[in-house]
Amino acid sequence: MNVYRIPELALNSWPAQDRRRQDTVPLAQFAPQELVRRFNLLRWISILGFIAIFIISMAFAAVLSHFVKREILDNDAALTNQFVASIAETQNKQAGWGPNVNLGQILDERTNFAKLGLDPKLASAVRGQFYDHLRFLPDVLLADVFAQDRSLIWSTNLSVVGTSAHDSEKLDEAFAARGKATMSYVGRVPTKQEAQFARQPQKLYIENYVPLFDPHGSVVAVARIYKEPGSLLRTIHRGNILVWTCTAFSAILLYLALFWTIRRADRVLNEQQQRLVEAEALCVIGEMSAAVAHGIRNPLASIRSSAELALDGDLESTRKNANDIIFQIDRLGKWVRDLLAFSRPLSGENQKIDLSTLVDECLPHFSTQLARSRVSCEFVRPPAGLPPVLGERALASQALANVISNAIEAMPEGGTLRLEIQSETRQRRVRLLVTDTGPGMSPAELDLVFKPYYTTKRNGLGLGMALVKRIMERFGGAINLDSRKGEGTRVSLSFRSN
């Protein structure tokens, strides 16, 4: 793991009880928690990609196999229809009946052959030959011939000859010259048609309706043929195996390609993320260094002034200046500890903070600065029962100190500093308002006030408000500024209440 070693100067100014991480600070600690506990892109895309590819592949294979089976069986049905039609045409030519008589007219024994000018014995022989062709068709389970009145005039199952089928929609469609083939699956309980088969089909059978016409184009008979095409079914089975195997192989290759691509992208993202973590760590270090310089400048000036006065003063003034030096050194030590704590991510749960107590602890540190700038301070205490807020006391104190210090510095010729605490029960928020009567800011300055290193002070570094914003966001809170030129500034620190 990459580490950043804290300079010796910072460690020496850090009290011994707070040197828990004086050797190394992992770079991962400078990263936001969203990067440490990142979304596992590789895992989720792998899972979702597998599910999507599996569903799409299964659907594609099912549609393709159904299409192949349907096309093969439809072609077989079309060939059967053409074969029966060619048999009928051949029988007509062999009989030599001429254009006014067709085979379909003689299939019914009840036909008036004398009216057609035909020899009944010749008609019977031709009819018998046609029926024999139907009987010996390959893979036939049952063959029937229906007359126009829907009566069954011939069948390979002699027991059903003479019955009628008036309730058959498929037969009606065939007599309407829309004869077509349908596919049916075999069930566990035989249907009425299956009970008439010479043998039970193993998988499925095809039901063909072949219309037979007279010379005028009217349907005079319909041949119904049930077939179980064994060779075609074996071809369909091999085709299905090929389709599913190719689909599975293609899906595996597609998934592997997708997984490799996502894995490579994940590696690139991890490398870029690591670079961002390192860059952010360096940025935090830079901000912390600048903030330390920003915070210790005024205390160092005060220490120097107190030391110079101690050289020329009496014993009492020397004691007073020495106390001031000790106070400023303690303040510097607290600054360093707070900034180093701020550079690390928050660990554990937030603390409960009483804002009134926080303000009471923070204001005495600015008594000298308030008196020097001739600024009067007013703290409007909240009513009883104010809920505590969530945060870290050291960082919250640092944020409030920055806001108060900026407000005092904005009133070098005197003014009024007002602090007020308001509770927002519905939003479960508590707001700390800090208002000054300084010169205020323009809209352009308000847009830049939270930018690091932006400042309107001659000797400022522009990190105070940026640090306050960062601290408040870590608490789940917010900071807002309301200011106008010549009307002062109001800073609102919004905390989450417990």
Salt bridges, closest charged atoms under 4 A:
ASP18 OD1 - ARG20 NH1 3.85
ASP18 OD2 - ARG337 NE 3.32
ASP74 OD1 - ARG70 NE 3.64
ASP76 OD2 - LYS227 NZ 3.55
GLU89 OE2 - LYS93 NZ 3.67
ASP108 OD2 - ARG110 NH2 2.88
ASP132 OD1 - ARG135 NH1 2.55
ASP144 OD2 - ARG224 NH2 2.86
ASP149 OD2 - ARG110 NH1 3.24
ASP172 OD1 - ARG150 NE 3.05
GLU173 OE1 - LYS180 NZ 3.86
GLU207 OE1 - LYS170 NZ 3.26
GLU228 OE1 - ARG199 NH1 2.83
ASP266 OD1 - ARG38 NH1 3.89
GLU287 OE1 - ARG470 NH1 2.82
GLU308 OE2 - ARG304 NE 3.28
ASP338 OD2 - LYS334 NZ 2.91
ASP360 OD1 - ARG381 NH2 2.83
GLU361 OE1 - ARG393 NH1 3.35
GLU378 OE2 - ARG418 NH1 3.16
GLU409 OE1 - LYS457 NZ 2.25
GLU413 OE1 - ARG374 NH2 3.77
GLU420 OE1 - ARG418 NH2 3.54
GLU424 OE2 - ARG431 NE 2.90
GLU445 OE1 - LYS485 NZ 3.83
GLU473 OE2 - LYS469 NZ 2.47
